Amino acid sequence: MDIPRIFNITESAHRIHNPFTPEKLATLGAALRLERGTRVLDLGSGSGEMLCTWARDHGVIGTGIDMSRLFTEKAKRRAEELGVADQVMFIHGDAAGYVSDEKFDVAACVGATWIAGGVAGTIELLARSLRTRGIILIGEPYWRQLPPTEDVAKGCLAGSISDFLMLPELLASFGHLNYDVVEMVLADQDSWDRYEATKWLTMRRWLEANPDDELAKEVRAKLTSEPERYATYTREYLGWGVFALMPR
């Protein structure tokens, strides 16, 4: 069980697998007013930066689940590096459908709502592992400006314009699900740059080291096309944020 290998290649140098910087992640942790001993579940935990830094900075106790064997091993090493391996646990596994036997104070899915078929399904899934009056964290894209055509939406790697909402509509949608939005931290173009542009040097270095690999042509094609595609479409049209929700 693993994610497609292309993602393990392009994001192998990432600590954060979404358009957040360490500063944004720290801002989110502070905004949530995390207390020592707060229990955090992270579905799609990637390389574990959220849980590890929050364990270091706020004393949280956490469990992360991720399908990438590479990212899970990186998360474990990061926990050792930050001296929090006794506070956080990372499991290589499928987060889709995962429900914990114990209840958590914070249940998060930051950028992987596909695990339950979208935002509504992921909120429902996370709620099953949440204690009463706990907080759900959802990381999700939204349109910064509405794409004028379906081709522009596809340039943002969306299937269609209808895949995402404008920010006011996304916030309203949480209310329609009977949740209060109690905090949010949004990516900006600079943090998008860090997420996307970091891949380009990673791909170039990988190509230099693996010229005969079966994925070399695909990686070369992405390295050739991605900077222009990103600057033309994603950077201008697509937003991303983490939204903190509490059931009404």
Backbone as CSV, one residue per row, in Angstrom:
resi,resn,N_x,N_y,N_z,CA_x,CA_y,CA_z,C_x,C_y,C_z
1,MET,0.845,-1.196,0.000,0.000,0.000,0.000,0.875,1.238,0.000
2,ASP,0.647,2.112,-0.971,1.415,3.344,-1.049,0.697,4.307,-1.978
3,ILE,1.106,5.571,-1.929,0.604,6.558,-2.872,1.341,6.375,-4.195
4,PRO,0.835,6.934,-5.305,1.560,6.835,-6.575,2.996,7.334,-6.427
5,ARG,3.918,6.620,-7.036,5.344,6.896,-6.850,5.732,8.309,-7.263
6,ILE,5.025,8.885,-8.234,5.373,10.217,-8.702,5.316,11.235,-7.571
7,PHE,4.379,11.065,-6.621,4.279,12.000,-5.502,5.410,11.788,-4.505
8,ASN,5.815,10.536,-4.317,6.966,10.263,-3.460,8.232,10.888,-4.034
9,ILE,8.294,11.000,-5.358,9.450,11.625,-5.997,9.378,13.146,-5.878
10,THR,8.278,13.738,-6.338,8.213,15.198,-6.436,8.166,15.881,-5.076
11,GLU,7.655,15.192,-4.047,7.536,15.816,-2.735,8.470,15.190,-1.704
12,SER,9.502,14.510,-2.173,10.409,13.826,-1.249,11.181,14.800,-0.361
13,ALA,11.365,16.048,-0.799,12.087,17.037,0.012,11.153,17.880,0.875
14,HIS,9.852,17.659,0.760,8.886,18.460,1.524,8.760,17.942,2.961
15,ARG,8.630,18.856,3.877,8.196,18.505,5.228,6.699,18.716,5.369
16,ILE,6.160,19.656,4.602,4.737,19.980,4.643,4.185,19.763,3.245
17,HIS,3.210,18.874,3.111,2.713,18.483,1.793,1.437,19.240,1.416
18,ASN,1.463,20.528,1.651,0.366,21.416,1.272,0.922,22.833,1.233
19,PRO,0.133,23.812,0.799,0.667,25.167,0.624,0.813,25.959,1.921
20,PHE,1.273,25.326,2.987,1.583,26.004,4.231,3.093,26.043,4.430
21,THR,3.572,27.129,5.011,4.942,27.234,5.473,4.990,26.845,6.955
22,PRO,6.184,26.626,7.514,6.259,26.382,8.960,5.602,27.494,9.773
23,GLU,5.733,28.735,9.292,5.123,29.860,10.003,3.602,29.767,10.008
24,LYS,3.021,29.379,8.878,1.564,29.204,8.805,1.105,28.081,9.741
25,LEU,1.876,27.010,9.771,1.533,25.881,10.642,1.597,26.297,12.106
26,ALA,2.602,27.095,12.445,2.713,27.595,13.814,1.568,28.538,14.150
27,THR,1.187,29.373,13.189,0.054,30.279,13.397,-1.217,29.492,13.686
28,LEU,-1.430,28.413,12.938,-2.614,27.588,13.162,-2.600,26.972,14.553
29,GLY,-1.466,26.421,14.961,-1.379,25.823,16.289,-1.678,26.828,17.387
30,ALA,-1.127,28.051,17.252,-1.387,29.090,18.251,-2.848,29.521,18.228
31,ALA,-3.429,29.607,17.030,-4.822,30.049,16.907,-5.784,29.081,17.578
32,LEU,-5.427,27.809,17.585,-6.301,26.801,18.191,-6.194,26.754,19.710
33,ARG,-5.245,27.521,20.269,-5.057,27.599,21.724,-4.828,26.214,22.316
34,LEU,-3.938,25.481,21.665,-3.661,24.113,22.086,-3.031,24.086,23.477
35,GLU,-3.483,23.166,24.295,-2.943,23.000,25.638,-2.163,21.695,25.729
36,ARG,-1.248,21.643,26.679,-0.466,20.426,26.876,-1.394,19.242,27.131
37,GLY,-1.127,18.141,26.438,-1.941,16.944,26.592,-3.098,16.842,25.626
38,THR,-3.335,17.897,24.825,-4.379,17.836,23.796,-4.096,16.679,22.850
39,ARG,-5.112,15.873,22.568,-4.942,14.694,21.714,-5.386,15.047,20.291
40,VAL,-4.495,14.815,19.323,-4.728,15.213,17.934,-4.624,13.993,17.025
41,LEU,-5.635,13.792,16.202,-5.624,12.756,15.172,-5.457,13.440,13.826
42,ASP,-4.530,12.945,13.006,-4.268,13.538,11.694,-4.364,12.461,10.624
43,LEU,-5.436,12.509,9.833,-5.625,11.556,8.747,-5.010,12.120,7.472
44,GLY,-4.051,11.389,6.918,-3.260,11.904,5.805,-2.151,12.790,6.346
45,SER,-1.377,12.258,7.283,-0.427,13.054,8.071,0.871,13.369,7.349
46,GLY,1.082,12.788,6.152,2.270,13.118,5.378,3.549,12.859,6.149
47,SER,4.460,13.831,6.140,5.745,13.679,6.824,5.703,14.138,8.272
48,GLY,4.498,14.349,8.799,4.312,14.508,10.233,4.666,15.851,10.825
49,GLU,4.859,16.877,9.989,5.339,18.147,10.518,4.337,18.800,11.460
50,MET,3.049,18.701,11.163,2.062,19.320,12.033,2.090,18.695,13.419
51,LEU,1.991,17.391,13.494,1.972,16.737,14.796,3.289,16.922,15.537
52,CYS,4.411,16.803,14.838,5.713,16.886,15.509,5.978,18.272,16.065
53,THR,5.708,19.309,15.279,5.978,20.659,15.778,4.979,21.068,16.850
54,TRP,3.741,20.638,16.726,2.779,20.948,17.778,3.094,20.185,19.064
55,ALA,3.634,18.983,18.942,4.069,18.245,20.137,5.209,18.991,20.820
56,ARG,6.140,19.500,20.015,7.266,20.268,20.568,6.809,21.589,21.171
57,ASP,5.963,22.316,20.459,5.627,23.686,20.852,4.484,23.775,21.858
58,HIS,3.567,22.797,21.820,2.364,22.881,22.657,2.161,21.670,23.559
59,GLY,2.979,20.650,23.397,2.839,19.464,24.241,1.675,18.570,23.879
60,VAL,1.224,18.611,22.608,0.116,17.743,22.220,0.584,16.298,22.119
61,ILE,-0.385,15.402,22.139,-0.165,13.970,21.929,-0.900,13.603,20.651
62,GLY,-0.236,12.939,19.714,-0.873,12.767,18.418,-0.677,11.414,17.774
63,THR,-1.595,11.110,16.845,-1.527,9.922,16.003,-1.748,10.349,14.563
64,GLY,-0.855,9.914,13.673,-0.985,10.226,12.261,-1.068,8.962,11.426
65,ILE,-1.911,9.002,10.391,-2.087,7.872,9.473,-1.789,8.365,8.065
66,ASP,-0.932,7.661,7.323,-0.659,8.066,5.952,-0.300,6.845,5.104
67,MET,-0.715,6.897,3.825,-0.487,5.780,2.910,0.935,5.727,2.367
68,SER,1.665,6.841,2.421,3.014,6.862,1.881,3.991,6.250,2.877
69,ARG,4.628,5.180,2.468,5.632,4.566,3.340,6.803,5.525,3.558
70,LEU,7.212,6.230,2.470,8.316,7.181,2.578,7.988,8.291,3.550
71,PHE,6.817,8.897,3.410,6.462,10.026,4.272,6.298,9.573,5.726
72,THR,5.755,8.388,5.928,5.580,7.884,7.296,6.930,7.689,7.977
73,GLU,7.899,7.154,7.242,9.240,6.982,7.812,9.877,8.336,8.098
74,LYS,9.657,9.312,7.214,10.162,10.662,7.464,9.533,11.257,8.721
75,ALA,8.240,11.005,8.918,7.555,11.515,10.104,8.156,10.935,11.383
76,LYS,8.447,9.655,11.355,9.050,9.025,12.537,10.424,9.609,12.827
77,ARG,11.200,9.852,11.765,12.531,10.444,11.961,12.416,11.877,12.475
78,ARG,11.420,12.614,11.986,11.209,13.985,12.442,10.843,14.012,13.925
79,ALA,10.031,13.066,14.351,9.674,12.987,15.762,10.910,12.744,16.628
80,GLU,11.790,11.875,16.168,13.038,11.629,16.898,13.898,12.886,16.919
81,GLU,13.984,13.562,15.781,14.804,14.763,15.664,14.347,15.857,16.616
82,LEU,13.036,15.996,16.773,12.486,17.051,17.635,12.296,16.594,19.075
83,GLY,12.636,15.339,19.362,12.536,14.835,20.728,11.122,14.602,21.211
84,VAL,10.213,14.270,20.283,8.814,14.079,20.670,8.299,12.681,20.300
85,ALA,9.209,11.740,20.104,8.793,10.401,19.675,7.923,9.707,20.716
86,ASP,7.992,10.156,21.968,7.131,9.574,23.001,5.755,10.223,23.041
87,GLN,5.554,11.267,22.222,4.275,11.980,22.218,3.441,11.708,20.966
88,VAL,4.098,11.334,19.875,3.384,11.146,18.619,3.671,9.767,18.037
89,MET,2.676,9.225,17.350,2.791,7.913,16.726,2.339,8.026,15.279
90,PHE,3.107,7.444,14.369,2.764,7.493,12.950,2.573,6.069,12.427
91,ILE,1.451,5.882,11.740,1.049,4.566,11.246,1.008,4.609,9.730
92,HIS,1.697,3.669,9.087,1.591,3.532,7.633,0.309,2.753,7.350
93,GLY,-0.676,3.445,6.794,-1.955,2.793,6.558,-2.889,3.691,5.765
94,ASP,-4.046,3.164,5.451,-5.051,3.872,4.665,-5.941,4.675,5.604
95,ALA,-5.913,6.002,5.460,-6.737,6.855,6.317,-8.208,6.803,5.935
96,ALA,-8.514,6.344,4.734,-9.911,6.271,4.295,-10.688,5.330,5.209
97,GLY,-11.721,5.850,5.835,-12.536,5.030,6.712,-11.973,4.819,8.098
98,TYR,-10.840,5.449,8.413,-10.212,5.218,9.716,-11.016,5.876,10.838
99,VAL,-11.363,5.083,11.829,-12.048,5.573,13.024,-11.293,5.048,14.233
100,SER,-10.926,5.939,15.127,-10.160,5.557,16.305,-11.059,5.000,17.406
101,ASP,-10.519,4.067,18.168,-11.242,3.546,19.322,-11.313,4.578,20.437
102,GLU,-10.297,5.445,20.512,-10.297,6.507,21.517,-10.726,7.813,20.864
103,LYS,-11.244,8.722,21.667,-11.709,10.007,21.150,-10.595,11.049,21.265
104,PHE,-10.536,11.941,20.262,-9.511,12.969,20.205,-10.118,14.355,20.411
105,ASP,-9.279,15.268,20.910,-9.698,16.653,21.092,-9.734,17.398,19.762
106,VAL,-8.824,17.034,18.860,-8.743,17.616,17.524,-8.628,16.474,16.528
107,ALA,-9.489,16.470,15.521,-9.431,15.467,14.450,-9.251,16.217,13.138
108,ALA,-8.176,15.899,12.408,-7.775,16.704,11.257,-7.635,15.871,9.995
109,CYS,-7.982,16.497,8.894,-7.630,16.004,7.567,-7.251,17.248,6.768
110,VAL,-5.968,17.479,6.650,-5.456,18.735,6.116,-4.958,18.509,4.687
111,GLY,-5.902,18.584,3.744,-5.530,18.475,2.342,-5.729,17.122,1.714
112,ALA,-6.549,16.271,2.324,-6.758,14.934,1.749,-8.212,14.518,1.878
113,THR,-9.145,15.436,1.610,-10.557,15.110,1.813,-11.085,14.076,0.825
114,TRP,-10.237,13.696,-0.137,-10.618,12.596,-1.032,-10.774,11.285,-0.266
115,ILE,-10.224,11.198,0.954,-10.283,9.932,1.695,-11.712,9.534,2.023
116,ALA,-12.629,10.495,2.028,-14.027,10.180,2.335,-14.961,10.820,1.317
117,GLY,-14.470,11.010,0.097,-15.325,11.483,-0.985,-15.634,12.956,-0.984
118,GLY,-14.832,13.753,-0.267,-15.044,15.194,-0.255,-15.174,15.744,1.151
119,VAL,-15.472,17.024,1.233,-15.502,17.717,2.516,-16.551,17.132,3.456
120,ALA,-17.772,16.989,2.985,-18.852,16.527,3.866,-18.562,15.131,4.412
121,GLY,-18.122,14.236,3.547,-17.823,12.883,3.989,-16.655,12.840,4.955
122,THR,-15.664,13.699,4.734,-14.500,13.718,5.615,-14.850,14.277,6.981
123,ILE,-15.687,15.316,7.013,-16.142,15.835,8.302,-16.897,14.752,9.070
124,GLU,-17.766,14.038,8.385,-18.521,12.958,9.027,-17.577,11.889,9.565
125,LEU,-16.549,11.544,8.788,-15.575,10.543,9.229,-14.813,11.026,10.457
126,LEU,-14.302,12.250,10.414,-13.537,12.771,11.537,-14.377,12.867,12.804
127,ALA,-15.646,13.203,12.642,-16.530,13.360,13.803,-16.658,12.061,14.595
128,ARG,-16.447,10.942,13.950,-16.568,9.645,14.630,-15.409,9.388,15.590
129,SER,-14.318,10.156,15.445,-13.170,10.013,16.348,-13.018,11.217,17.271
130,LEU,-14.030,12.093,17.307,-13.942,13.359,18.022,-14.691,13.302,19.340
131,ARG,-14.072,13.837,20.379,-14.766,13.940,21.663,-15.796,15.063,21.598
132,THR,-16.704,15.083,22.551,-17.693,16.152,22.637,-16.997,17.503,22.789
133,ARG,-17.418,18.481,22.033,-16.867,19.836,22.010,-15.444,19.881,21.468
134,GLY,-15.064,18.851,20.718,-13.763,18.856,20.068,-13.785,19.680,18.782
135,ILE,-12.623,19.791,18.164,-12.450,20.607,16.962,-12.049,19.730,15.782
136,ILE,-12.700,19.950,14.649,-12.333,19.309,13.388,-11.539,20.302,12.549
137,LEU,-10.448,19.838,11.958,-9.656,20.652,11.036,-9.778,20.085,9.633
138,ILE,-10.144,20.945,8.697,-10.262,20.563,7.291,-9.370,21.484,6.457
139,GLY,-8.463,20.898,5.701,-7.667,21.653,4.745,-8.237,21.452,3.359
140,GLU,-8.563,22.561,2.675,-9.319,22.427,1.426,-9.018,23.601,0.487
141,PRO,-8.949,23.334,-0.820,-8.812,24.439,-1.782,-10.126,25.196,-1.936
142,TYR,-10.003,26.414,-2.459,-11.157,27.216,-2.849,-10.688,28.130,-3.980
143,TRP,-11.622,28.700,-4.698,-11.249,29.621,-5.781,-10.963,31.010,-5.228
144,ARG,-9.758,31.527,-5.452,-9.450,32.926,-5.128,-10.239,33.848,-6.042
145,GLN,-10.316,33.462,-7.290,-11.196,34.123,-8.254,-11.762,33.031,-9.154
146,LEU,-12.980,33.203,-9.573,-13.649,32.157,-10.330,-13.010,32.015,-11.709
147,PRO,-12.597,30.825,-12.089,-12.020,30.642,-13.426,-13.024,31.035,-14.504
148,PRO,-12.566,31.742,-15.515,-13.499,32.180,-16.558,-13.954,31.051,-17.474
149,THR,-13.163,29.969,-17.542,-13.502,28.837,-18.406,-13.143,27.536,-17.722
150,GLU,-13.712,26.452,-18.236,-13.372,25.132,-17.712,-11.901,24.794,-17.988
151,ASP,-11.350,25.296,-19.078,-9.942,25.036,-19.380,-9.025,25.660,-18.336
152,VAL,-9.393,26.822,-17.844,-8.609,27.445,-16.780,-8.688,26.611,-15.506
153,ALA,-9.869,26.104,-15.181,-10.011,25.229,-14.017,-9.135,23.997,-14.154
154,LYS,-9.119,23.410,-15.338,-8.270,22.226,-15.573,-6.794,22.584,-15.478
155,GLY,-6.447,23.844,-15.852,-5.076,24.308,-15.690,-4.659,24.370,-14.228
156,CYS,-5.640,24.490,-13.336,-5.400,24.452,-11.889,-5.415,23.023,-11.358
157,LEU,-5.486,22.049,-12.257,-5.549,20.618,-11.938,-6.864,20.236,-11.272
158,ALA,-7.886,21.065,-11.449,-9.237,20.692,-11.024,-9.925,19.961,-12.173
159,GLY,-10.895,19.140,-11.854,-11.650,18.471,-12.895,-12.581,19.416,-13.613
160,SER,-13.129,20.376,-12.854,-14.034,21.370,-13.420,-14.164,22.518,-12.427
161,ILE,-14.800,23.609,-12.868,-15.027,24.750,-11.981,-15.818,24.326,-10.746
162,SER,-16.735,23.399,-10.916,-17.607,22.989,-9.814,-16.886,22.184,-8.735
163,ASP,-15.640,21.817,-8.956,-14.898,21.041,-7.946,-14.696,21.833,-6.662
164,PHE,-14.538,23.166,-6.779,-14.255,23.994,-5.620,-15.233,25.164,-5.549
165,LEU,-15.326,25.751,-4.362,-16.189,26.896,-4.120,-15.354,28.150,-3.927
166,MET,-15.974,29.304,-4.052,-15.359,30.541,-3.593,-15.326,30.515,-2.066
167,LEU,-14.422,31.284,-1.461,-14.245,31.220,-0.010,-15.540,31.484,0.765
168,PRO,-16.319,32.521,0.459,-17.562,32.714,1.224,-18.507,31.513,1.119
169,GLU,-18.571,30.908,-0.059,-19.445,29.746,-0.242,-18.918,28.538,0.536
170,LEU,-17.592,28.377,0.564,-17.028,27.268,1.332,-17.334,27.432,2.812
171,LEU,-17.158,28.642,3.328,-17.461,28.885,4.737,-18.940,28.647,5.026
172,ALA,-19.813,29.082,4.122,-21.249,28.855,4.305,-21.578,27.366,4.276
173,SER,-20.840,26.606,3.479,-21.130,25.170,3.364,-20.916,24.445,4.682
174,PHE,-19.962,24.921,5.484,-19.752,24.295,6.789,-20.969,24.529,7.682
175,GLY,-21.543,25.719,7.593,-22.764,25.993,8.351,-23.905,25.114,7.921
176,HIS,-24.001,24.848,6.617,-25.065,23.979,6.116,-24.924,22.561,6.672
177,LEU,-23.698,22.187,7.059,-23.455,20.871,7.658,-23.624,20.908,9.184
178,ASN,-24.068,22.063,9.680,-24.346,22.260,11.110,-23.062,22.357,11.938
179,TYR,-22.061,23.031,11.370,-20.806,23.295,12.077,-20.540,24.793,12.097
180,ASP,-19.986,25.258,13.219,-19.492,26.618,13.311,-18.034,26.649,12.848
181,VAL,-17.695,27.655,12.047,-16.296,27.908,11.726,-15.722,28.760,12.852
182,VAL,-14.750,28.220,13.590,-14.239,28.917,14.765,-12.831,29.471,14.562
183,GLU,-12.165,29.093,13.481,-10.860,29.654,13.133,-10.567,29.308,11.683
184,MET,-9.646,30.046,11.083,-9.121,29.654,9.781,-7.761,30.307,9.585
185,VAL,-6.880,29.595,8.888,-5.597,30.137,8.458,-5.475,29.811,6.979
186,LEU,-5.194,30.844,6.164,-5.192,30.686,4.716,-3.777,30.746,4.162
187,ALA,-3.517,29.928,3.166,-2.278,30.045,2.404,-2.287,31.355,1.624
188,ASP,-1.116,31.831,1.256,-1.007,32.976,0.359,-0.128,32.576,-0.821
189,GLN,0.104,33.498,-1.732,0.867,33.142,-2.921,2.302,32.762,-2.579
190,ASP,2.876,33.382,-1.565,4.238,33.018,-1.170,4.303,31.586,-0.646
191,SER,3.320,31.210,0.167,3.351,29.840,0.691,3.018,28.825,-0.399
192,TRP,2.164,29.215,-1.358,1.962,28.364,-2.539,3.283,28.178,-3.292
193,ASP,4.056,29.252,-3.431,5.338,29.156,-4.128,6.248,28.134,-3.454
194,ARG,6.283,28.159,-2.134,7.156,27.228,-1.413,6.735,25.785,-1.656
195,TYR,5.435,25.552,-1.684,4.945,24.194,-1.924,5.254,23.733,-3.338
196,GLU,4.952,24.577,-4.316,5.093,24.159,-5.712,6.543,24.241,-6.198
197,ALA,7.217,25.343,-5.949,8.550,25.532,-6.512,9.572,24.577,-5.906
198,THR,9.356,24.172,-4.674,10.268,23.199,-4.060,10.323,21.913,-4.868
199,LYS,9.221,21.568,-5.519,9.187,20.337,-6.324,10.148,20.414,-7.508
200,TRP,10.380,21.616,-8.028,11.131,21.730,-9.281,12.593,21.357,-9.084
201,LEU,13.221,21.851,-8.017,14.605,21.468,-7.745,14.683,19.988,-7.377
202,THR,13.683,19.506,-6.631,13.649,18.082,-6.300,13.614,17.230,-7.566
203,MET,12.756,17.602,-8.526,12.664,16.836,-9.770,13.964,16.902,-10.555
204,ARG,14.578,18.084,-10.626,15.829,18.208,-11.366,16.920,17.335,-10.745
205,ARG,17.075,17.379,-9.444,18.082,16.560,-8.780,17.783,15.070,-8.968
206,TRP,16.504,14.709,-8.909,16.138,13.297,-9.101,16.479,12.851,-10.517
207,LEU,16.195,13.670,-11.517,16.513,13.326,-12.906,18.010,13.153,-13.105
208,GLU,18.801,13.984,-12.479,20.247,13.855,-12.598,20.737,12.537,-12.007
209,ALA,20.065,12.095,-10.941,20.491,10.859,-10.270,19.857,9.608,-10.858
210,ASN,18.751,9.769,-11.619,17.993,8.609,-12.106,17.621,8.761,-13.577
211,PRO,18.588,8.991,-14.473,18.249,9.269,-15.877,17.580,8.114,-16.593
212,ASP,17.775,6.894,-16.125,17.236,5.721,-16.809,16.024,5.129,-16.114
213,ASP,15.521,5.801,-15.105,14.358,5.294,-14.373,13.129,5.289,-15.283
214,GLU,12.202,4.363,-15.026,11.006,4.257,-15.859,10.118,5.495,-15.780
215,LEU,10.257,6.291,-14.725,9.463,7.514,-14.597,10.218,8.760,-15.054
216,ALA,11.409,8.588,-15.588,12.227,9.745,-15.949,11.526,10.640,-16.977
217,LYS,10.878,10.051,-17.971,10.197,10.865,-18.991,9.044,11.653,-18.387
218,GLU,8.301,11.023,-17.481,7.188,11.724,-16.843,7.685,12.861,-15.967
219,VAL,8.742,12.608,-15.204,9.291,13.657,-14.347,9.863,14.793,-15.190
220,ARG,10.553,14.462,-16.286,11.086,15.486,-17.175,9.960,16.348,-17.750
221,ALA,8.859,15.714,-18.163,7.728,16.461,-18.723,7.133,17.396,-17.678
222,LYS,7.012,16.938,-16.441,6.461,17.787,-15.378,7.392,18.956,-15.083
223,LEU,8.694,18.689,-15.021,9.638,19.765,-14.736,9.603,20.821,-15.840
224,THR,9.403,20.388,-17.072,9.353,21.316,-18.195,8.093,22.181,-18.166
225,SER,6.972,21.587,-17.793,5.689,22.287,-17.915,5.201,22.951,-16.630
226,GLU,5.600,22.455,-15.479,4.978,22.891,-14.230,5.208,24.360,-13.877
227,PRO,6.402,24.918,-14.027,6.546,26.328,-13.631,5.573,27.262,-14.360
228,GLU,5.447,27.107,-15.669,4.542,27.974,-16.418,3.082,27.681,-16.074
229,ARG,2.724,26.397,-15.959,1.343,26.057,-15.612,0.973,26.639,-14.258
230,TYR,1.845,26.448,-13.283,1.564,26.939,-11.942,1.399,28.453,-11.923
231,ALA,2.327,29.167,-12.561,2.276,30.634,-12.545,1.056,31.168,-13.281
232,THR,0.629,30.463,-14.322,-0.510,30.917,-15.119,-1.838,30.635,-14.437
233,TYR,-1.937,29.494,-13.796,-3.237,29.037,-13.300,-3.312,28.971,-11.774
234,THR,-2.675,27.981,-11.161,-2.851,27.758,-9.725,-2.551,29.002,-8.909
235,ARG,-1.435,29.667,-9.184,-1.020,30.807,-8.364,-2.036,31.935,-8.394
236,GLU,-2.727,32.087,-9.506,-3.661,33.191,-9.659,-5.084,32.855,-9.220
237,TYR,-5.474,31.607,-9.384,-6.894,31.274,-9.219,-7.208,30.445,-7.970
238,LEU,-6.248,29.668,-7.469,-6.585,28.683,-6.437,-6.068,29.115,-5.070
239,GLY,-6.971,29.158,-4.116,-6.613,29.384,-2.728,-6.616,28.073,-1.965
240,TRP,-6.168,28.133,-0.726,-6.145,26.933,0.119,-6.114,27.388,1.564
241,GLY,-6.818,26.675,2.415,-6.816,27.046,3.820,-7.144,25.881,4.719
242,VAL,-6.897,26.082,5.989,-7.310,25.120,7.021,-8.387,25.788,7.860
243,PHE,-9.488,25.075,8.023,-10.679,25.621,8.680,-10.988,24.795,9.927
244,ALA,-11.131,25.470,11.055,-11.448,24.803,12.315,-12.942,24.866,12.556
245,LEU,-13.530,23.706,12.806,-14.977,23.569,12.914,-15.367,22.930,14.253
246,MET,-16.498,23.370,14.775,-17.083,22.732,15.960,-18.562,22.481,15.691
247,PRO,-19.048,21.296,16.037,-20.465,20.994,15.804,-21.366,21.898,16.638
248,ARG,-22.459,22.316,16.028,-23.413,23.182,16.728,-24.233,22.389,17.735
